[in-house]
Amino acid sequence: MDSIFKNTLRAELDFQDIKVKELSRLSGISARTLEGYLGARGSIPPADVAVKIADALGVTVEYLVTGKSERNKKSAKSPIDFVQIVSTLPIEKKALVKSFVELLDDVEIKKKKD
């Protein structure tokens, strides 16, 4: 069974476009250990490690463990919340959201080239 921690951590890394190696550098936790939390077993870290991961990502430990609270004080919506909201939209509105995200991605690619 997948752990909520594993899924939320993966979603947050994807949302922030952070690789495990970068999270390792930011948190002081080895990449190998972090991969263990993201792997098939999806083990849950001890509290002190979860705090380091949450601090490095700028999110709350509660969010990482439950996937249900504010990611941080500045943002009330998590990537998981976004997916849940979009999944309830009619197909036409999902297509609009997809187009908007693709447009944003194109803008980011242009910025990186310049």
C-alpha positions as CSV (number, residue, x, y, z in Angstrom):
1,M,0.0,0.0,0.0
2,D,1.3,3.4,-0.9
3,S,2.0,5.8,2.0
4,I,0.5,9.2,2.0
5,F,3.9,10.6,3.0
6,K,5.5,9.0,-0.1
7,N,2.8,10.3,-2.4
8,T,2.8,13.8,-0.9
9,L,6.6,14.1,-0.9
10,R,6.7,13.0,-4.6
11,A,3.9,15.5,-5.5
12,E,5.7,18.3,-3.7
13,L,9.1,17.5,-5.4
14,D,7.3,17.5,-8.7
15,F,5.4,20.7,-7.9
16,Q,8.6,22.6,-6.9
17,D,10.6,20.9,-9.7
18,I,13.2,19.7,-7.1
19,K,15.2,16.6,-7.6
20,V,16.1,14.2,-4.8
21,K,19.7,15.2,-5.0
22,E,18.7,18.9,-4.4
23,L,16.4,18.0,-1.5
24,S,19.3,16.0,-0.1
25,R,21.5,19.1,-0.2
26,L,18.8,21.4,1.2
27,S,17.9,19.0,4.1
28,G,21.2,17.4,5.0
29,I,19.6,14.0,4.5
30,S,21.3,11.5,2.1
31,A,19.8,11.0,-1.3
32,R,19.7,7.3,-0.6
33,T,17.6,7.8,2.5
34,L,15.2,10.1,0.7
35,E,14.9,7.5,-2.1
36,G,13.9,5.0,0.5
37,Y,10.9,7.3,1.5
38,L,10.0,7.6,-2.2
39,G,10.6,3.9,-3.1
40,A,8.3,0.9,-3.3
41,R,8.2,0.4,0.4
42,G,7.4,4.1,1.0
43,S,8.7,4.1,4.6
44,I,7.8,7.0,6.8
45,P,10.8,8.9,8.4
46,P,11.2,9.6,12.0
47,A,9.8,12.9,13.2
48,D,13.2,14.7,13.2
49,V,13.9,13.7,9.6
50,A,10.3,14.7,8.5
51,V,10.9,18.1,10.1
52,K,14.1,18.6,8.1
53,I,12.4,17.5,4.9
54,A,9.5,19.8,5.5
55,D,11.7,22.8,6.4
56,A,13.8,22.2,3.2
57,L,10.7,22.2,1.1
58,G,9.0,25.1,3.0
59,V,6.0,23.0,3.9
60,T,4.5,21.7,7.1
61,V,5.2,18.2,8.5
62,E,1.4,17.8,8.8
63,Y,1.0,18.3,5.1
64,L,3.7,15.7,4.2
65,V,2.2,13.2,6.6
66,T,-1.5,13.7,5.9
67,G,-1.5,15.5,2.5
68,K,-4.4,17.5,3.9
69,S,-3.3,20.7,5.5
70,E,-1.9,23.9,4.2
71,R,1.4,23.3,2.4
72,N,2.8,26.4,4.2
73,K,1.7,29.6,5.6
74,K,1.7,31.4,2.2
75,S,-0.2,28.8,0.2
76,A,-3.5,27.1,1.1
77,K,-3.5,24.8,-1.8
78,S,-1.3,21.8,-2.3
79,P,-0.5,20.0,-5.6
80,I,-2.8,17.2,-4.4
81,D,-5.6,19.7,-3.8
82,F,-5.1,21.1,-7.3
83,V,-5.4,17.6,-8.8
84,Q,-8.5,16.9,-6.8
85,I,-10.1,20.2,-7.9
86,V,-9.3,19.7,-11.6
87,S,-10.5,16.1,-11.5
88,T,-14.0,17.3,-10.6
89,L,-14.2,19.7,-13.6
90,P,-16.2,18.9,-16.7
91,I,-14.0,17.7,-19.6
92,E,-14.2,21.1,-21.5
93,K,-12.8,22.9,-18.4
94,K,-10.1,20.3,-17.9
95,A,-9.0,21.0,-21.5
96,L,-8.8,24.7,-20.7
97,V,-6.7,24.1,-17.6
98,K,-4.4,21.8,-19.6
99,S,-4.0,24.5,-22.3
100,F,-3.3,27.1,-19.6
101,V,-0.6,24.9,-18.0
102,E,1.0,24.2,-21.4
103,L,1.1,28.0,-22.0
104,L,2.8,28.6,-18.7
105,D,5.3,25.8,-19.5
106,D,6.1,27.5,-22.8
107,V,6.7,30.8,-21.1
108,E,9.1,29.1,-18.6
109,I,11.0,27.4,-21.5
110,K,11.3,30.8,-23.3
111,K,12.6,32.4,-20.0
112,K,15.2,29.8,-19.6
113,K,16.5,30.2,-23.2
114,D,16.8,34.0,-22.7
